Amino acid sequence: MGLNLGLQDAFNLGWKLAAEVAGWAPAGLLDSYHAERHPVTAAVLDNTRAQTELLSCAPGARAVRRLVAELMDFD
């Protein structure tokens, strides 16, 4: 997920920088980078943290895995 996120960030910033250098970027285009990409990054980080916790061998993580497995069996 992190690699994909990095590629998306690079693409988003790259075309905006190219537009700025070429002189056809509208005002504030570069400023839009943070507002567009920060929420995506935060969501990926939350997801990664959750997956890391679920991979733990701690009793709490095992209990959560069992509970989620049971919930997935519902129609």
C-alpha positions in Angstrom: 0.0 0.0 0.0 2.8 2.4 0.8 4.5 2.0 -2.6 1.2 2.6 -4.4 0.6 5.6 -2.2 4.0 7.0 -3.0 3.4 6.6 -6.8 0.1 8.3 -6.5 1.6 11.2 -4.6 4.4 11.5 -7.1 2.0 11.6 -10.0 -0.3 14.2 -8.3 2.6 16.5 -7.4 4.5 15.8 -10.7 1.9 17.1 -13.1 1.2 20.1 -10.9 4.9 21.0 -10.8 5.0 20.5 -14.6 2.0 22.8 -15.0 3.6 25.5 -12.8 7.0 25.3 -14.7 5.2 25.4 -18.1 3.2 28.4 -17.0 -0.3 27.0 -17.4 -1.1 26.1 -13.8 -4.1 28.0 -12.3 -3.5 30.0 -9.2 -3.3 27.8 -6.1 -2.8 24.5 -7.9 0.3 23.5 -5.9 -1.5 24.5 -2.7 -4.2 21.8 -3.5 -1.6 19.0 -3.1 -1.9 18.7 0.7 -5.7 18.9 0.8 -6.0 16.2 -1.8 -3.3 13.8 -0.6 -3.2 14.2 3.1 -6.6 12.4 3.8 -5.6 9.5 1.6 -2.3 9.1 3.4 -4.0 9.3 6.8 -6.5 6.5 5.7 -3.7 4.3 4.5 -1.7 4.8 7.7 -4.8 3.9 9.8 -5.3 0.8 7.7 -1.7 -0.2 8.0 -1.7 0.3 11.7 -4.9 -1.9 12.0 -3.4 -4.7 10.0 -0.2 -4.6 12.0 -2.2 -4.9 15.2 -4.2 -7.8 13.8 -1.0 -9.6 12.9 0.2 -9.4 16.5 0.3 -12.6 18.6 -1.1 -10.8 21.7 -4.3 -12.2 23.2 -6.3 -9.1 22.3 -5.4 -9.4 18.6 -6.2 -13.1 18.6 -9.6 -12.3 20.2 -10.3 -9.7 17.6 -9.4 -12.0 14.7 -11.7 -14.7 16.1 -14.5 -12.1 16.4 -14.0 -10.8 12.9 -13.9 -14.3 11.5 -17.2 -15.1 13.3 -18.8 -11.9 12.0 -17.8 -12.7 8.4 -19.8 -15.9 8.6 -23.0 -14.0 8.9 -25.1 -13.8 5.7 
